[in-house]
Amino acid sequence: MSCLVATITFLLVTSCSLTNDIENQDDSVLEKRYTIDRAWSYDTVASPEQWKQYHSLDEKFEACQIPATVLSEMTTNALVKTCVAHPLANIYSAYGNRLNGIGVFADRFNAFQELLTRSDAAETFVEVYSNVKVTADYCNPYTMGNTFMLSSLSIGFLELLMGSGLFPDIISPINRQKLREIAEKRINDLQESHQEYSYLSIEGALFLLALCELQDDEIDTDKAQSILSELRSKYEAMSSTKAYLGTTTLYTPFGQSVQGRLYSEVSDNEKAALLYYYTTYFPNANVVDQPSGTYNGNSYAWNMSEGGVACWLYPYTISGGSNIEKYWTQDYYDSCSSSIASRVVYDDMDHSALYYPATGTCISKWDNGPLMEHSLADCPFPSNDVHYYGQIPHWSAMTIPTNIIVGVPSQFSIGWPATRSDVTCIWEIYDHNEQEAGFSHIPNGRFDTITFTKADAFEIYCYVYWNETNELIGWGSGQVIVS
């Protein structure tokens, strides 16, 4: 009996001791339970033969998900490298707003979701970034000793991921100085390498420098953008090509002004890297034209395909006003079903494409990357929320004056903001007997000054024709009572 009591006492004391030890463990001790300290290999799912079997962005992301049993065993270092090595990590480079591309990746990859739960994620990001070395632009990420070998595109992904705001501790006081030194060294190393490069290769590092200039620990990307513009002007002179050149004014078919932005060309080395990446990971798409930094997808679909100048079109103007949506707001294009559409706009208006309903295919420009022919879903942009637009006749409201009186001229107008010389407006007026009688008028484009010579109920119509094809592209109508 005394032996049993002694044994129970020993077990209770030992149990309490173990419980206290676990409660007192810090994160560094708990980290030891993670036994997998290497990045996940995508060799099987991303082999050329297998990868060609995937025909949408969603299918590709699904194929690359990491088994839950593996995720729970991976160190934070392994998770960071697994994200950077993902075959679709560099789709961010197809977006005008790079952080939108980062968001698409973050929302769809389960290893990234696991990374968000790690308390040491920010510290690990900085550590991985400090051991990065630039390698040939045509290879996938790999590890050599303690050094993480990345292409310029992959380093850009790592830098933008760190600056996305998802890991605010990255710019905490303890990390800020170290991060600033690493980013500056990255830019200096690129300059000293004498490689041909443009702003495209250093924008991620500059963005991190901009974040380091913030006065608090909370990442504010809007504040960082204003600081980034100052840094850009400082570092542009150091790159072999200048980035931003100014703005240009474009016009919709019906004369609304749209703001385009002018950028210089990216380097041949960067073009080759982008071409390699997109032909490798979108093998079912066909290259229509080579990469270029002078225009983007929105500009190709709405402007350049109709003979416009090479430039970039963003959803909004520099001052925040509406921009690209003017093409389908009281203009030549309008929202329609997919069966008659000629343009498609992906979510957030960050990308547009020419659309061919008969085949369900698109032609679109992937930011600085190539001009590609592809299916609606097999591109760097999610296709679950797309909008279709076509050249269909518009109903446009008629402006009707009040107190119409016999013998008093009144001006009528159709509700488009402007009339170009390449459209013709035809006005028709009918009395209650459907006769063209009881008035005189002086039409002038979308305006018509009408003088009624009798009291009656009149129907007024304006038809708008596209001169190039003589097709009806819009109309408006209204009824007036003349006393």
LINLINSUL-V408629 format. One record per residue. N is the residue number from 1. RES is the residue in one small letter. PSI is psi in whole degrees, 0 to 359 (NA if undefined). NEAR is the number of other ideal C-beta (glycine too) atoms within 10 Angstrom. Layout:
N	RES	PSI	NEAR
N	RES	PSI	NEAR
This chain:
1	m	315	5
2	s	326	6
3	c	319	7
4	l	315	8
5	v	318	9
6	a	321	10
7	t	315	10
8	i	318	10
9	t	317	10
10	f	316	10
11	l	319	10
12	l	315	10
13	v	317	10
14	t	319	10
15	s	314	10
16	c	321	10
17	s	317	10
18	l	319	10
19	t	316	10
20	n	322	10
21	d	317	10
22	i	317	10
23	e	331	7
24	n	357	8
25	q	140	13
26	d	179	7
27	d	326	11
28	s	327	8
29	v	315	11
30	l	332	12
31	e	336	15
32	k	342	9
33	r	345	10
34	y	118	16
35	t	348	9
36	i	110	15
37	d	36	12
38	r	151	12
39	a	149	22
40	w	140	21
41	s	129	10
42	y	13	18
43	d	322	9
44	t	307	8
45	v	336	16
46	a	16	20
47	s	149	10
48	p	320	8
49	e	317	7
50	q	317	12
51	w	329	18
52	k	346	11
53	q	349	12
54	y	130	22
55	h	15	13
56	s	160	17
57	l	319	21
58	d	319	14
59	e	320	13
60	k	318	22
61	f	319	20
62	e	320	12
63	a	335	17
64	c	3	21
65	q	146	14
66	i	135	19
67	p	139	10
68	a	324	10
69	t	331	7
70	v	316	14
71	l	317	20
72	s	344	12
73	e	352	14
74	m	139	24
75	t	163	19
76	t	324	24
77	n	316	21
78	a	323	22
79	l	316	25
80	v	312	26
81	k	329	25
82	t	321	27
83	c	315	22
84	v	328	22
85	a	356	21
86	h	135	26
87	p	333	19
88	l	10	22
89	a	323	27
90	n	13	24
91	i	344	26
92	y	331	25
93	s	353	24
94	a	357	29
95	y	138	23
96	g	318	21
97	n	101	16
98	r	324	21
99	l	335	19
100	n	318	17
101	g	320	24
102	i	320	23
103	g	320	17
104	v	316	23
105	f	311	22
106	a	324	17
107	d	340	11
108	r	356	19
109	f	121	20
110	n	332	14
111	a	327	21
112	f	321	21
113	q	322	12
114	e	321	20
115	l	326	24
116	l	339	11
117	t	352	10
118	r	127	20
119	s	338	11
120	d	18	16
121	a	312	20
122	a	314	21
123	e	320	18
124	t	320	19
125	f	311	25
126	v	320	21
127	e	315	17
128	v	315	18
129	y	325	25
130	s	341	14
131	n	21	14
132	v	143	19
133	k	137	12
134	v	133	17
135	t	188	19
136	a	143	11
137	d	357	21
138	y	8	14
139	c	161	12
140	n	160	17
141	p	144	21
142	y	164	13
143	t	135	13
144	m	102	9
145	g	235	7
146	n	1	8
147	t	132	12
148	f	114	25
149	m	119	18
150	l	150	25
151	s	168	20
152	s	323	23
153	l	316	21
154	s	324	25
155	i	320	24
156	g	320	23
157	f	314	28
158	l	317	23
159	e	317	26
160	l	327	21
161	l	319	25
162	m	327	28
163	g	8	29
164	s	344	19
165	g	354	17
166	l	342	18
167	f	77	22
168	p	331	14
169	d	348	16
170	i	326	25
171	i	31	27
172	s	161	15
173	p	324	7
174	i	334	12
175	n	337	21
176	r	312	18
177	q	318	10
178	k	318	14
179	l	319	24
180	r	316	16
181	e	321	12
182	i	315	19
183	a	318	24
184	e	321	15
185	k	320	12
186	r	316	24
187	i	316	18
188	n	320	12
189	d	321	13
190	l	320	19
191	q	320	15
192	e	342	8
193	s	345	10
194	h	21	8
195	q	152	16
196	e	122	14
197	y	163	21
198	s	186	23
199	y	333	21
200	l	323	24
201	s	344	26
202	i	2	27
203	e	326	18
204	g	316	24
205	a	321	26
206	l	324	26
207	f	321	26
208	l	320	25
209	l	321	24
210	a	319	22
211	l	324	25
212	c	341	21
213	e	351	15
214	l	154	16
215	q	356	7
216	d	179	9
217	d	350	14
218	e	127	11
219	i	123	19
220	d	101	16
221	t	333	15
222	d	314	6
223	k	320	16
224	a	326	22
225	q	321	12
226	s	323	10
227	i	324	18
228	l	321	19
229	s	325	11
230	e	317	11
231	l	324	19
232	r	313	18
233	s	329	11
234	k	318	10
235	y	343	17
236	e	322	17
237	a	339	7
238	m	338	13
239	s	164	20
240	s	341	14
241	t	146	17
242	k	148	15
243	a	280	19
244	y	129	15
245	l	352	12
246	g	195	9
247	t	164	14
248	t	153	15
249	t	126	9
250	l	169	23
251	y	138	14
252	t	168	23
253	p	329	18
254	f	20	25
255	g	8	16
256	q	139	19
257	s	139	13
258	v	142	23
259	q	123	20
260	g	154	23
261	r	140	19
262	l	130	16
263	y	149	23
264	s	172	15
265	e	149	16
266	v	170	24
267	s	162	18
268	d	324	11
269	n	319	18
270	e	321	25
271	k	316	21
272	a	321	14
273	a	316	26
274	l	318	26
275	l	316	16
276	y	314	17
277	y	310	26
278	y	330	24
279	t	334	15
280	t	315	14
281	y	359	18
282	f	63	26
283	p	342	15
284	n	355	14
285	a	154	21
286	n	137	14
287	v	123	15
288	v	321	14
289	d	160	11
290	q	162	13
291	p	151	25
292	s	143	20
293	g	7	23
294	t	351	17
295	y	159	24
296	n	185	30
297	g	318	31
298	n	318	29
299	s	319	26
300	y	314	24
301	a	319	27
302	w	336	25
303	n	299	24
304	m	329	21
305	s	343	16
306	e	16	11
307	g	10	6
308	g	172	18
309	v	157	13
310	a	122	18
311	c	180	24
312	w	140	24
313	l	124	26
314	y	161	18
315	p	326	17
316	y	159	13
317	t	172	15
318	i	326	10
319	s	0	7
320	g	5	7
321	g	165	9
322	s	148	13
323	n	276	22
324	i	331	25
325	e	348	13
326	k	334	22
327	y	333	25
328	w	20	21
329	t	105	15
330	q	49	18
331	d	199	21
332	y	333	22
333	y	155	22
334	d	161	19
335	s	140	13
336	c	179	17
337	s	161	10
338	s	336	14
339	s	340	9
340	i	12	12
341	a	152	22
342	s	351	17
343	r	149	21
344	v	139	24
345	v	126	28
346	y	165	25
347	d	144	15
348	d	6	16
349	m	22	19
350	d	348	22
351	h	142	28
352	s	160	30
353	a	151	27
354	l	141	19
355	y	138	23
356	y	100	14
357	p	325	15
358	a	325	6
359	t	347	9
360	g	22	11
361	t	163	17
362	c	158	28
363	i	123	20
364	s	157	27
365	k	128	28
366	w	75	27
367	d	234	26
368	n	350	24
369	g	196	29
370	p	165	24
371	l	124	19
372	m	147	24
373	e	128	17
374	h	165	21
375	s	164	15
376	l	322	17
377	a	344	17
378	d	74	20
379	c	174	24
380	p	3	27
381	f	132	28
382	p	137	18
383	s	12	17
384	n	351	10
385	d	75	10
386	v	158	20
387	h	135	16
388	y	141	19
389	y	145	23
390	g	171	20
391	q	85	18
392	i	155	18
393	p	139	13
394	h	145	21
395	w	124	11
396	s	127	18
397	a	145	13
398	m	133	18
399	t	119	13
400	i	118	14
401	p	156	14
402	t	165	6
403	n	55	9
404	i	126	17
405	i	143	10
406	v	133	14
407	g	358	9
408	v	119	12
409	p	138	12
410	s	141	18
411	q	132	12
412	f	152	23
413	s	153	20
414	i	144	27
415	g	52	15
416	w	149	24
417	p	338	14
418	a	160	15
419	t	125	18
420	r	166	16
421	s	346	8
422	d	13	12
423	v	155	21
424	t	132	13
425	c	127	21
426	i	123	12
427	w	139	19
428	e	137	14
429	i	135	22
430	y	142	17
431	d	188	17
432	h	344	11
433	n	9	8
434	e	32	8
435	q	144	10
436	e	78	9
437	a	156	13
438	g	24	18
439	f	164	18
440	s	153	11
441	h	157	17
442	i	90	12
443	p	144	16
444	n	86	13
445	g	233	18
446	r	0	23
447	f	150	16
448	d	125	20
449	t	114	13
450	i	133	22
451	t	115	13
452	f	139	23
453	t	4	12
454	k	158	12
455	a	131	12
456	d	177	19
457	a	125	11
458	f	144	20
459	e	132	14
460	i	132	21
461	y	147	15
462	c	125	26
463	y	134	17
464	v	126	24
465	y	141	17
466	w	118	17
467	n	324	11
468	e	323	9
469	t	353	9
470	n	22	8
471	e	149	12
472	l	122	14
473	i	357	20
474	g	162	25
475	w	166	18
476	g	157	22
477	s	164	16
478	g	162	16
479	q	137	11
480	v	151	19
481	i	123	10
482	v	129	21
483	s	NA	9
